[in-house]
Amino acid sequence: MLSLLIWGAVVGAGLIAVLPTADQKQCRTWALAIASGLLAFSGWICTQGSLVESLPWLPSLGLSYELAIDGLSLPLVLLNSLLVWVAIFASDQVERPRFYYPLILLLSAGIYGTFLAQNLLLFLLFYEAELIPLYLLIGIWGGKNRSYAATKFLIYTAVSGFVLLGVFLAIAAVVSNQLDLPFSFDLRDLATQQLPLQLQIILLLGIIFGFAIKIPLVPFHTWLPDAHVEASTPVSVLLAGVLLKLGTYGLLRFGLDLFPQAWQAIAPGLAVWAAVSVIYGCSVAIIQTDMKKMVAYSSIGHMGYILLALAAATPLSTLGAVLQMICHGLISGLLFLLVGIIYQKTGTRDLNRLQGLLNPERGLPVTGALMILAAMASAGIPGMAGFVAEFIIFRGSFGVFPYQTIFCMLGTVLTAVYFLILIDRAFFGRFMVLVASIDQPDQLMPLSQSLPQSNLRDLAPPLVLVVLIIGFGLQPQWLLQLVQLSSDHLISKIL
């Protein structure tokens, strides 16, 4: 059943690619139907509990087709299904639709595989497989500097994969040699607790370095703002909402799970790293004038919260880390959708060229109201999903790393600051949109007519995410019951 998620997306991509006509509407309808089916199937899997698939593949290489789902991966699988549906729904009038929609489905198949794989080499195959679709989605349908951003993304993430390949090979070789076991990459065979602690730390540092690029953590973050600014809105939704979680999930599954003793030894350094990433990401976001780049830097800060929670490695903080992955995926997806609507209607994301968009007659009042709600959720206002995740992280981490937690809590204040700047400059005041003059393109002039209003097709994906953000904020038990048993079992290896 788990294979149906992965290969259903692959087969769906193939079907769209061979459609007899390249009609935009037909391709989008097929893609939306396939994404809806995958979303419904993911929801059904949610009711089945833990599932496992195991097939031999290349035993001489230690490679087997091992898939499993538990409380750590199930919410992320659901998140991937939802945001792929949102991204396809939000895509409109794209060029080369028989290529665009299959790439999104192939990207989702790779993400499914990374969250489900229980074999290190199989995980790496899926981890690398998602690079090419995303590279093409940025490089073909991105902005004017798309080639630079796509190439930078590919180089950084290829280095991440290369490092992880070396570390995974070392783990399998060391475990098989020192513990006299058959050569295998299966997680259940790689019990590293019997290895010398110094060797565990060396292997763990390699894993952390590989996944730090993907998360990304400072100073490996520079590819992310460029990729977000040049990517189209649907691709930014997937990049921030799901792709970054591959790094944090990797730390949880292959770092904390495989090396619990070594993790405790280096945890204080990880907590400091988390605080630095939070403060840096939030501080740089404050000085941005491009709304999309501001949201991109905010993601760097919020990923730091997850690292803090994993460093503390308490039952409560680990639970908060998984919740933060889900909540950040929903909130960042909402923010990028709304920035995309503003750019579509005004032709700019520059805060120096926008003002008074909440104007009920000439502006974008509904979009502005949703943006205010999204900013509140990102800043951790009670009643929103972001508050639940951040409160659990801070409560679970404070007893272990009080000073680092206080610095991370300062990040919530800075988050409120830069979103207040965005809302004040773009949505309040007298309505004004500066656009390039037709006669003199180098000069800007105020837009004379009203902006086109957002329709239901524009607002449907944001509204879906708003309902979930408020729903999980008011009733977090819906998420907690999916995650808690698996997170408690993981932490029991340390306590």
MOZILIN-V894878 format. One record per residue. N is the residue number from 0. SS is DSSP state (2 for helix, 1 for strand, 0 for the rest). Layout:
n->N ss->SS
n->N ss->SS
//
This chain:
n->0 ss->0
n->1 ss->2
n->2 ss->2
n->3 ss->2
n->4 ss->2
n->5 ss->2
n->6 ss->2
n->7 ss->2
n->8 ss->2
n->9 ss->2
n->10 ss->2
n->11 ss->2
n->12 ss->2
n->13 ss->2
n->14 ss->2
n->15 ss->2
n->16 ss->2
n->17 ss->0
n->18 ss->0
n->19 ss->0
n->20 ss->0
n->21 ss->0
n->22 ss->0
n->23 ss->2
n->24 ss->2
n->25 ss->2
n->26 ss->2
n->27 ss->2
n->28 ss->2
n->29 ss->2
n->30 ss->2
n->31 ss->2
n->32 ss->2
n->33 ss->2
n->34 ss->2
n->35 ss->2
n->36 ss->2
n->37 ss->2
n->38 ss->2
n->39 ss->2
n->40 ss->2
n->41 ss->2
n->42 ss->2
n->43 ss->2
n->44 ss->2
n->45 ss->2
n->46 ss->0
n->47 ss->0
n->48 ss->0
n->49 ss->0
n->50 ss->1
n->51 ss->1
n->52 ss->1
n->53 ss->1
n->54 ss->1
n->55 ss->1
n->56 ss->1
n->57 ss->1
n->58 ss->2
n->59 ss->2
n->60 ss->2
n->61 ss->0
n->62 ss->1
n->63 ss->1
n->64 ss->1
n->65 ss->1
n->66 ss->1
n->67 ss->1
n->68 ss->1
n->69 ss->0
n->70 ss->0
n->71 ss->0
n->72 ss->0
n->73 ss->2
n->74 ss->2
n->75 ss->2
n->76 ss->2
n->77 ss->2
n->78 ss->2
n->79 ss->2
n->80 ss->2
n->81 ss->2
n->82 ss->2
n->83 ss->2
n->84 ss->2
n->85 ss->2
n->86 ss->2
n->87 ss->2
n->88 ss->2
n->89 ss->2
n->90 ss->0
n->91 ss->0
n->92 ss->0
n->93 ss->0
n->94 ss->0
n->95 ss->0
n->96 ss->2
n->97 ss->2
n->98 ss->2
n->99 ss->2
n->100 ss->2
n->101 ss->2
n->102 ss->2
n->103 ss->2
n->104 ss->2
n->105 ss->2
n->106 ss->2
n->107 ss->2
n->108 ss->2
n->109 ss->2
n->110 ss->2
n->111 ss->2
n->112 ss->2
n->113 ss->2
n->114 ss->2
n->115 ss->2
n->116 ss->1
n->117 ss->0
n->118 ss->1
n->119 ss->2
n->120 ss->2
n->121 ss->2
n->122 ss->2
n->123 ss->2
n->124 ss->2
n->125 ss->2
n->126 ss->2
n->127 ss->2
n->128 ss->2
n->129 ss->2
n->130 ss->2
n->131 ss->2
n->132 ss->2
n->133 ss->2
n->134 ss->2
n->135 ss->2
n->136 ss->2
n->137 ss->2
n->138 ss->2
n->139 ss->2
n->140 ss->2
n->141 ss->0
n->142 ss->0
n->143 ss->0
n->144 ss->0
n->145 ss->2
n->146 ss->2
n->147 ss->2
n->148 ss->2
n->149 ss->2
n->150 ss->2
n->151 ss->2
n->152 ss->2
n->153 ss->2
n->154 ss->2
n->155 ss->2
n->156 ss->2
n->157 ss->2
n->158 ss->2
n->159 ss->2
n->160 ss->2
n->161 ss->2
n->162 ss->2
n->163 ss->2
n->164 ss->2
n->165 ss->2
n->166 ss->2
n->167 ss->2
n->168 ss->2
n->169 ss->2
n->170 ss->2
n->171 ss->2
n->172 ss->2
n->173 ss->2
n->174 ss->2
n->175 ss->2
n->176 ss->2
n->177 ss->2
n->178 ss->0
n->179 ss->0
n->180 ss->0
n->181 ss->0
n->182 ss->0
n->183 ss->0
n->184 ss->0
n->185 ss->1
n->186 ss->2
n->187 ss->2
n->188 ss->2
n->189 ss->0
n->190 ss->0
n->191 ss->2
n->192 ss->2
n->193 ss->2
n->194 ss->0
n->195 ss->0
n->196 ss->2
n->197 ss->2
n->198 ss->2
n->199 ss->2
n->200 ss->2
n->201 ss->2
n->202 ss->2
n->203 ss->2
n->204 ss->2
n->205 ss->2
n->206 ss->2
n->207 ss->2
n->208 ss->2
n->209 ss->2
n->210 ss->2
n->211 ss->2
n->212 ss->2
n->213 ss->2
n->214 ss->2
n->215 ss->0
n->216 ss->0
n->217 ss->0
n->218 ss->0
n->219 ss->0
n->220 ss->0
n->221 ss->2
n->222 ss->2
n->223 ss->2
n->224 ss->2
n->225 ss->2
n->226 ss->2
n->227 ss->2
n->228 ss->2
n->229 ss->2
n->230 ss->0
n->231 ss->0
n->232 ss->2
n->233 ss->2
n->234 ss->2
n->235 ss->2
n->236 ss->2
n->237 ss->2
n->238 ss->2
n->239 ss->2
n->240 ss->2
n->241 ss->2
n->242 ss->2
n->243 ss->0
n->244 ss->2
n->245 ss->2
n->246 ss->2
n->247 ss->2
n->248 ss->2
n->249 ss->2
n->250 ss->2
n->251 ss->2
n->252 ss->2
n->253 ss->2
n->254 ss->2
n->255 ss->2
n->256 ss->0
n->257 ss->0
n->258 ss->0
n->259 ss->2
n->260 ss->2
n->261 ss->2
n->262 ss->2
n->263 ss->2
n->264 ss->2
n->265 ss->2
n->266 ss->2
n->267 ss->2
n->268 ss->2
n->269 ss->2
n->270 ss->2
n->271 ss->2
n->272 ss->2
n->273 ss->2
n->274 ss->2
n->275 ss->2
n->276 ss->2
n->277 ss->2
n->278 ss->2
n->279 ss->2
n->280 ss->2
n->281 ss->2
n->282 ss->2
n->283 ss->2
n->284 ss->2
n->285 ss->2
n->286 ss->0
n->287 ss->0
n->288 ss->0
n->289 ss->1
n->290 ss->2
n->291 ss->2
n->292 ss->2
n->293 ss->2
n->294 ss->2
n->295 ss->2
n->296 ss->2
n->297 ss->2
n->298 ss->2
n->299 ss->2
n->300 ss->2
n->301 ss->2
n->302 ss->2
n->303 ss->2
n->304 ss->2
n->305 ss->2
n->306 ss->2
n->307 ss->2
n->308 ss->2
n->309 ss->2
n->310 ss->2
n->311 ss->2
n->312 ss->0
n->313 ss->0
n->314 ss->2
n->315 ss->2
n->316 ss->2
n->317 ss->2
n->318 ss->2
n->319 ss->2
n->320 ss->2
n->321 ss->2
n->322 ss->2
n->323 ss->2
n->324 ss->2
n->325 ss->2
n->326 ss->2
n->327 ss->2
n->328 ss->2
n->329 ss->2
n->330 ss->2
n->331 ss->2
n->332 ss->2
n->333 ss->2
n->334 ss->2
n->335 ss->2
n->336 ss->2
n->337 ss->2
n->338 ss->2
n->339 ss->2
n->340 ss->2
n->341 ss->2
n->342 ss->2
n->343 ss->2
n->344 ss->2
n->345 ss->2
n->346 ss->0
n->347 ss->0
n->348 ss->0
n->349 ss->1
n->350 ss->2
n->351 ss->2
n->352 ss->2
n->353 ss->1
n->354 ss->1
n->355 ss->0
n->356 ss->0
n->357 ss->0
n->358 ss->0
n->359 ss->0
n->360 ss->0
n->361 ss->0
n->362 ss->0
n->363 ss->0
n->364 ss->2
n->365 ss->2
n->366 ss->2
n->367 ss->2
n->368 ss->2
n->369 ss->2
n->370 ss->2
n->371 ss->2
n->372 ss->2
n->373 ss->2
n->374 ss->2
n->375 ss->2
n->376 ss->2
n->377 ss->2
n->378 ss->0
n->379 ss->0
n->380 ss->0
n->381 ss->0
n->382 ss->0
n->383 ss->0
n->384 ss->2
n->385 ss->2
n->386 ss->2
n->387 ss->2
n->388 ss->2
n->389 ss->2
n->390 ss->2
n->391 ss->2
n->392 ss->2
n->393 ss->2
n->394 ss->2
n->395 ss->2
n->396 ss->2
n->397 ss->2
n->398 ss->0
n->399 ss->0
n->400 ss->0
n->401 ss->2
n->402 ss->2
n->403 ss->2
n->404 ss->2
n->405 ss->2
n->406 ss->2
n->407 ss->2
n->408 ss->2
n->409 ss->2
n->410 ss->2
n->411 ss->2
n->412 ss->2
n->413 ss->2
n->414 ss->2
n->415 ss->2
n->416 ss->2
n->417 ss->2
n->418 ss->2
n->419 ss->2
n->420 ss->2
n->421 ss->2
n->422 ss->2
n->423 ss->2
n->424 ss->2
n->425 ss->2
n->426 ss->2
n->427 ss->0
n->428 ss->0
n->429 ss->0
n->430 ss->0
n->431 ss->1
n->432 ss->1
n->433 ss->1
n->434 ss->1
n->435 ss->1
n->436 ss->0
n->437 ss->0
n->438 ss->0
n->439 ss->0
n->440 ss->0
n->441 ss->0
n->442 ss->0
n->443 ss->1
n->444 ss->1
n->445 ss->1
n->446 ss->0
n->447 ss->0
n->448 ss->0
n->449 ss->0
n->450 ss->0
n->451 ss->0
n->452 ss->0
n->453 ss->0
n->454 ss->0
n->455 ss->2
n->456 ss->2
n->457 ss->2
n->458 ss->2
n->459 ss->2
n->460 ss->2
n->461 ss->2
n->462 ss->2
n->463 ss->2
n->464 ss->2
n->465 ss->2
n->466 ss->2
n->467 ss->2
n->468 ss->2
n->469 ss->2
n->470 ss->2
n->471 ss->2
n->472 ss->2
n->473 ss->2
n->474 ss->0
n->475 ss->0
n->476 ss->2
n->477 ss->2
n->478 ss->2
n->479 ss->2
n->480 ss->2
n->481 ss->2
n->482 ss->2
n->483 ss->2
n->484 ss->2
n->485 ss->2
n->486 ss->2
n->487 ss->2
n->488 ss->2
n->489 ss->2
n->490 ss->2
n->491 ss->0
n->492 ss->0
n->493 ss->0
n->494 ss->0
//
